[in-house]
Every structure is written in structure tokens, then in C-alpha cells.
Amino acid sequence: MQLVQSIGSDIGKQRSTTLARSVLVGLIGGNIQQSRTPRMHEVEGARLGLRYSYQLVDVAVPRDTPLDIGQIVSAAALFGFAGLNVTYPYKQAIMPHLDVIDEGAARVGAVNTVVFSQGKTFGYNTDLWGFAQGFRLEMAQAPVNRVLQLGAGGAGSAVANALVECGVHELVIADLDTARARNLAERLTSGSARVSALPLDQIAAIKFDGIVNTTPMGMDKNPGMPIDPAMLNPSVWVADIVYFPLETALLASARARGCRTLSGAAMAVFQAVKAFELFTGIAADADAMRATFNAFETTKPWTETAD
């Protein structure tokens, strides 16, 4: 009961009995106080006439009783949550505590969205859908014969699966941990794309149509570029999933050289769009949620935690 009360103090509000439909959701993870996701969801919910409450369960906040992921899921169900978003360090740890894992999440090997429905828990990975949707809409007609992906972590796994879904013919994955890159490549070999791993010191010798950064390099707290800028020329498109800052060193360098670019806002917004639909059964307006996301750029500085 003490644990339930502890989580209850974090999630606080239960559903209202007003005529407006109430939706209670949350985000669990570490160092998530400045996440843009709650605001995107609540503003969209209000626009659609919902009493939409998005609560944070931040495991980095000191408390008397440590929060166990299985108990968090049980408590959220008890408090009437419609669903949960999940970020570091729980995207993989939460999977054994769920009843059903979506096929996409199973392929990625991580869950970032949980839906409570009919007494069961369903796990999804909206990062996969989010990157794919953003890429299809904002990078239409971009050449995809050979693409380099930098990073093979949790976010990298979602993006790699999305790139294969988007029709990339040959995907080359490079990571500081070559064994991790090789493992991800092997998990994707059953698809239509040719997928391989390559050490970072060998990528400069190969020509790519596009380059995607899924590493934390370029974040405000981890500045720099993950590749030699000499690899960039106007025939290469560049995508980054980092969104603080939106103009990473990689994207700034790419734009200066005439490259077509895709910022981390696309994946951040579209993963939230999909999660909102899963939570409510209502299609969200991507443009409206993007406007809310962009509003952060004109308000206050904040920090973001890598997934």
C-alpha cells in the first residue's frame, strides 16, 4: 500500500465525473521533468474536448520507496490510467510485465507505449511509426539505395526498422560498440533490405544517399558531430533524432553544404501523435501537436534525456 500511495502522489488526479470524457495517462522514466510530451498530449486533448491529464512518474525523484516497474504498471492500472509512455531506463524492462506485445515493438525489442484495455496491458513502439511517418512525409522522394545509420541502441533499433519499412535497399549500421551494431544488423536480415554493420573508422570510404544519427551526439549536453563533415555534400540527405537543440551541429553542417535535412522534431511529434491515438481511440492532429512542440522553442530553455 505504501508503494501505491507513493505512486499515487506522483500521478495524483483520478478521472473526473463531468460530462466531458476524462483520459488519464502518464510517462515513466528517469529525469523526465522537462519532457515536451505531456504538453503535446494535454493541449491536443483539450482541443478535442477531453479532460486530458498527463502525469509524470520520474524514478530520478528521491522517494522513500523505490519504484519497481512491475508495481508501477499494476498501480497505474489500479488508478484507472488509459495508458503510459515509457522511456529510459524501462523500454526493455517493462516488456515481461505486459500481456501483449505488438509485432513492431517485438521487432524493435523495446516498448515505449502501454495501453490498458479490457483488463490487459498492450505494448507498442511508437518511435518506429513516428520516424517512419516523419520520413515519408518530410523526406518524400529522397534516394534510399544506401543509407548509413549511426547508433544501434534502443532508439537506433526503432529507426533501423523504420528505415527498412520505408524502402531502404541497403542499410549500414555503425556504432562505437561494433558488436551491438552487428547484433542489430543480424536481427534485420530477414527483411527485404540488405543490412550490415561497419566499424566507425571505415564509413568515410563509402558513399551514402543518406545519413541518420540516432546517437546522443549533438545534444545540448553532448555537443559535437558523429561524423567527419567531409562526408557531407549536396547529394546526401541527413536526418537526426536529437531535438534539443533542433539545429544540431550535424544538421547545421549539412544545411550549410546544401543537404536536405530532417530534424528530430519529426520523430518526437509523430510518436506522440500515434500514442495519443492508442490512448484515446481518436486520431490526433499532427500539425496541431507540432505547433505545441514548436512553442517550446519560443518559451524557455530545458534539458532532454536520451532514450
N, C-alpha and C positions, 0 to 999 in steps of 0.2 A: 504493500500500500504506500510506503514511503516513496518508492520509485515512481509510482503512478502519480502521486501528489507532486513530485519534483517535475515530472514532465508536464503535468497539468499547469504548473506555474509558468512553464515556458509557452505552452500552447493556449492557455488561458480561456479564450472565448468558446462557448458552445453555440450551437445553432439557434438563431432567433426564431420566435414563433410568429413573426409578422407574415403578411401575405406574400411578400417577396421571397423567392426561393433563396435559401441560405446555402452557401458552399464553404466548407472549412477544409483547407489544405495546408501543407507546410513543406519546409525544406530542412533536411537533416544533414549535418556535416560539421566540419571544423572551420573556424574563422570565417563565418558567413554573414556577419552583421551588416556588411556593406553590399550584399548581393543586389543586383538590379531586378532579379526575377520577381520578388514579391510585388514590387510596384507595377511591373508589367501586368501581372495577373489581376491585381486588385482594380487597377484602372479599367482594364478590359471588362472585368466582371461588372463594375458599376455602369459602364457604358451599355451593357446588355441588360441592366435592370436587376442584377443579382446582388444579394448581400454576401459579398465575397471576402473572406478573411484568409490571409496567408500568413502563417506563423513560422517562426524560426526555432529549431532545436539545435543549438550550437554546442557541440561537445567540447569546444575550447573554453567555454564559460565555466569557471570554477563552481563546483557544487558538492554537497556532502556525499551524495550517492552517485557513483559512476553510471553512465548511461550505456546499457548493453543494447546492441542493435535489435536483437530479437524482442526484447522487452519494449523498446521504442515502438516497434511495429504493432505489438499487441496493445500498447497503451493508446496509440493513435486510432486503432480500430474501436477501442472502448469509448473514446471521446467523440466518435462519430465523424472522423475525418473521411473526406471523399477520396483523398489521395495524398501522396508525398512525392516531392522531388528529392533526389539523393545525390550527394556529391562526396568528394574526398573526406574521409577515408572509407566510405561504406559501399561504393558502387559494386564491388565484388562480394564483400562480406554479407550483404543483405540477401543475396540470391538463395542460400539454403533456407531462409526463413519465409519464402514465398511459395504459394500453392502452384502458380502457373507462371512460366517464363515465356514471353513472346519469342517467336523464331528469330527476329532481328537481334534482340538482346542476347539470346543464346549464342548467335554467331559472333557478336562483339565480345561476349564474356563479361558483360557488365550491365547493370540496371541503374538508370537514373530517374525513373518514374514508376511509382507504385500506385495502383488503383485498388480501392476497397469496393467490392461489389458482390452482392448475394452471399455474404459470409466468407468470401475468399479474397486472397491477395494476388494481384496480377502484376508482373514486372515487365517493363518496356525500356527501350533505349531510344529516347527522342533525339539524342545527339546525332545518331545515324541519319534519321529522317531530316533533322534540321540542316545538317551540312548538305545533304543531297538536294533538298528543296532550294536552299540558297544558291547552290551551284547551278542548278538547272535554270533558275530564274535570272540570276545576275551574271552568269558566265555562258549564256547560250551561244552555241556555235564555236566555243573555244576548242582548239585541237586537243585530242586526248590520246594520241598514238603512244607516247611515252611520258609518264609523269613521275616525278620524284616526290616522295613523302618523307619529311624529316620528323622523326619521332615515332616510337612504337609502343607508347604507353596506353592507358585506358582511352583517352581521347583519340589517340592515334589509331586504335583498333576500330573505333566508330567511324572515323574519317576514311580509313582504308576500305572498309566495307561499303561506305557511301560512294567512293570513287569507282569501285568495281560496278556498283549499281548504275552509275552514271555513264558507263560505257568505256572506261579507260581500257585500252588494249594491253598496255604493259605498265605495271606499277613497280617502281623500285623503292624500297624502304630502307632508310639509313637512320641509325641511332647510335648514340655513344655506347650502348650495350648491343653489340652486334648479335649476340645470342638471342636477345629479345626481339630484334628485328627479324631474325631468321625464323623464330617461332611464329611470329605474326604472319610472315610470308607463307609458311607451311600451312597455316590454318586457312589461307585464302586460295590455295592452289586448286581446289575443286571447282572454282568458278570459271567464268569464261575468259577472264584476264590472265595474262602471264604475270606472276608476282614473284619477285626475288628480293633478297637482302644484299646490301652492299656496304662495306666499311665507309665511313665518312671521308677518309682520305682518298677515296677513289671516285667520288661523284663528279669532281670537276672535269674529268676526262670524257664525260658522256653528255650528249646533247639531249635536252628535255623540252617537251612542249610546255609543260607547266611544273611549278614547284609549290608544294603545300607545306607550311610549317605547323606542326602540331605539338611542338616542344614549348616549354615556358620561356624560351629565349625571346626577348623583345618586350616582356612585361616590364612595367614600371620598376619593379623590384629586382628584375633580372635583365638589365638592358644589354643591347648588342644585337648582332646578326648571326643566324645559324649557318650561313654560307658565305663564301667569298663573293663580294658584289660583282666580280668579273664574270660570274656565271649568268648575269642578267643582261638581256638585250631585248629590243622591242618585239622579237618573235616569241618571247617566253611570257606566259601569264603566271601570276603569283597570287597565292591565297594564304591567309594567316588566320588561325582561330583565336589568337590573342586579341582581346578587345579592350584592354586598359594598358597602354593607350590604343585607340583605334588606329592611329598612324604610327605603327611600329617602325623601327629602323629599317626592317626588311621591306615593308610596303613603301616607305618614303624613298628608299634607294631604287626600288622597282619603278615607281612612278616617274622619278627623275630620269630614268633611262627609257621611258616610253612604254613600259609594260602595262598590260591590262591587269587589274588587281581586284581582289575580293577580300574585304576586311572581316574580322572576327564577329562583327555585328550580325552578319547573316546567320551563322550557326546559333548564336546566342538568342536571337529573336525567334527563329523558326523552331528551335527545340521547345521554346516556351509556348509557341502557338499550338504545337502538337500536344504538349502536356495539358494545356487548357482544355482542348477538345476531349482528351481522355478523361479528365476530371469531371467535366460538366456534360458531355454529350453534345455540346454546342460548338460550332465552328467559330474560331476567333478571327478577327480582322487583323491580318498580318501588318498592314500599313499602320493601323492604329497602335499596335503593340510596338512597332518600330519607332513611331513618334514618341512614345513614352520612353523607350530605350534611349533615343537621341536626346531627350530632355535632360538626362544626366550630364551631358557634355556642357550644358549651359548653367548648371546649378552649383554643385560642389565637388571638389576632388574626393576620391575614395580609393580604396585598395581592393584588389581581387585575388582570390586564392585559386591556383591552378587545380583542375580536376584530377 
